[in-house]
Amino acid sequence: NNANDSGMKHYEISLNKDNFEDYVECKVTSFPYSSSAYPKRDFYEYKGALTYAYYKDVKVTFYVEYSNDDGLGGKVFYQGNYTIKLNSSGNNSFYTNDEAILKAINCNRYTTTTTKSFTITAVTGTVIFDI
């Protein structure tokens, strides 16, 4: 029994930066500094907005920029691109101090004085569903 026989419509929507938030929810939780093991950081949690949809090859690319105090009153900047892949339910999550992110932007240290920005630059993939 396919979607056409049941009166349902089949959708395959290409995701991009402009329509991404219509199909994927993002929650950002900030954690204050508590120790060097748990520096100030944010937790990004992506969740597919459509529980009945299949998220195919969905990737989100961020432009990441960190700045650290250099200890001499100046700033040291680290920047680069970081990409995550959502699972088939449209889910993924990360902490802003994850080693993969620091590696992607060539940042060899993370301090309590770090300021950061995460800007989505590209979204690719497809959300597939029948309703």
LOTIBA-82788 format. One record per residue (C-alpha): residue in three letters; x, y, z. Coordinates in steps of 0.05 Angstrom, whole numbers, plus 5000, padded with zeros to 4 digits. Example, Ala and Ser with C-alpha at 12.3 -4.5 7.8 and 13.67 -1.06 7.14 Angstrom:
   code     xx     yy     zz
    ala   5246   4910   5156
    ser   5273   4979   5143
***
This chain:
   code     xx     yy     zz
    asn   5000   5000   5000
    asn   5036   5062   4977
    ala   5021   5134   4996
    asn   4981   5148   4932
    asp   4933   5089   4944
    ser   4918   5113   5015
    gly   4903   5184   4994
    met   4966   5210   5027
    lys   5014   5258   4994
    his   5088   5244   4989
    tyr   5137   5300   5003
    glu   5212   5306   4992
    ile   5235   5374   5013
    ser   5306   5398   5001
    leu   5331   5433   5063
    asn   5370   5498   5060
    lys   5389   5554   5107
    asp   5322   5589   5096
    asn   5273   5531   5109
    phe   5315   5490   5158
    glu   5281   5517   5221
    asp   5213   5497   5193
    tyr   5234   5423   5199
    val   5286   5421   5254
    glu   5282   5452   5323
    cys   5344   5478   5359
    lys   5351   5487   5433
    val   5413   5520   5462
    thr   5428   5512   5536
    ser   5484   5552   5568
    phe   5526   5524   5624
    pro   5566   5570   5669
    tyr   5638   5557   5687
    ser   5643   5507   5744
    ser   5714   5479   5738
    ser   5768   5470   5686
    ala   5736   5403   5670
    tyr   5670   5439   5656
    pro   5686   5507   5627
    lys   5633   5556   5605
    arg   5599   5524   5545
    asp   5535   5518   5507
    phe   5497   5454   5489
    tyr   5464   5455   5420
    glu   5409   5404   5412
    tyr   5377   5392   5344
    lys   5312   5353   5340
    gly   5270   5337   5279
    ala   5205   5375   5284
    leu   5167   5321   5245
    thr   5169   5255   5284
    tyr   5141   5218   5224
    ala   5193   5243   5175
    tyr   5258   5213   5149
    tyr   5316   5261   5149
    lys   5362   5239   5093
    asp   5435   5262   5092
    val   5420   5327   5129
    lys   5484   5366   5144
    val   5490   5433   5179
    thr   5553   5474   5169
    phe   5572   5529   5219
    tyr   5622   5584   5215
    val   5654   5582   5284
    glu   5694   5638   5315
    tyr   5726   5637   5384
    ser   5767   5691   5417
    asn   5810   5681   5478
    asp   5846   5731   5521
    asp   5919   5724   5506
    gly   5939   5740   5578
    leu   5969   5807   5556
    gly   5904   5846   5547
    gly   5894   5825   5475
    lys   5854   5773   5439
    val   5872   5710   5400
    phe   5822   5690   5347
    tyr   5806   5621   5321
    gln   5756   5610   5265
    gly   5735   5558   5215
    asn   5678   5514   5191
    tyr   5647   5456   5229
    thr   5595   5408   5201
    ile   5547   5362   5237
    lys   5504   5308   5207
    leu   5434   5296   5234
    asn   5410   5225   5243
    ser   5349   5197   5205
    ser   5303   5228   5258
    gly   5334   5296   5249
    asn   5372   5294   5315
    asn   5443   5312   5337
    ser   5475   5351   5393
    phe   5542   5379   5413
    tyr   5577   5421   5466
    thr   5613   5483   5441
    asn   5677   5459   5473
    asp   5676   5390   5439
    glu   5745   5369   5416
    ala   5722   5360   5344
    ile   5701   5433   5341
    leu   5766   5458   5373
    lys   5805   5416   5323
    ala   5764   5442   5264
    ile   5783   5514   5281
    asn   5855   5499   5303
    cys   5841   5521   5374
    asn   5889   5487   5423
    arg   5859   5516   5486
    tyr   5792   5533   5516
    thr   5788   5581   5573
    thr   5734   5613   5616
    thr   5745   5679   5579
    thr   5728   5650   5511
    thr   5674   5684   5471
    lys   5644   5646   5413
    ser   5596   5651   5356
    phe   5564   5595   5316
    thr   5532   5618   5251
    ile   5497   5570   5204
    thr   5527   5580   5134
    ala   5497   5520   5097
    val   5445   5465   5104
    thr   5439   5407   5056
    gly   5396   5344   5055
    thr   5324   5323   5048
    val   5265   5313   5094
    ile   5217   5259   5069
    phe   5147   5245   5094
    asp   5076   5225   5074
    ile   5014   5260   5101
***
